[in-house]
């Protein structure tokens, strides 16, 4: 008998079918892996930094992809629309992204 579950908790939604679980999680952009894609859900920074982040086009409901990181993991290169920009990790910590993760159960 297949196990079907749905979990809703702090922005985490999942459905299970068989042995694989597909989860949508909201995480900080700095926690994303290379080539991982997601959709921006929230900018937690206000003031000057929040304004600069939004002016770069990083606004809610925008799809992004992590293109790569420097050897020491800072900065991070992000593809947004048809261009790539780089952000420091302290800026990326204020951007919350919904990602689709698949895990084995």
C-alpha positions, 0 to 999 in steps of 0.5 A: 500500500502506497503511503501518501502524506501532506505536510504543511509547516513553516513554508514546507509542503510535501506529498509522498508517493512511493519511495520519493518525496517531493518537497517545496521548501523556502530557504535562504538563497545562500543555502542553495546549491550550484545549478539549483533553481527556485522562485524568490518568495520574500526579501527580509531586508529593509532600508538601503540594502533592501532597496538595492536588492529590489532594484537589481530585479530580485523581487518576489515571484521571480525565478532564479538559478544559482550559476556558481560560487567563488572558491570560498563560497562568497560571492554567489552568481545568480541567473535572473531573467536573461542576465547573471549577477553576483551577490555577497552571502550577507545579501543572499541571506536576506532573500528567501527562495522556494526550491523543489527538493526530492528526497528518498524515503 
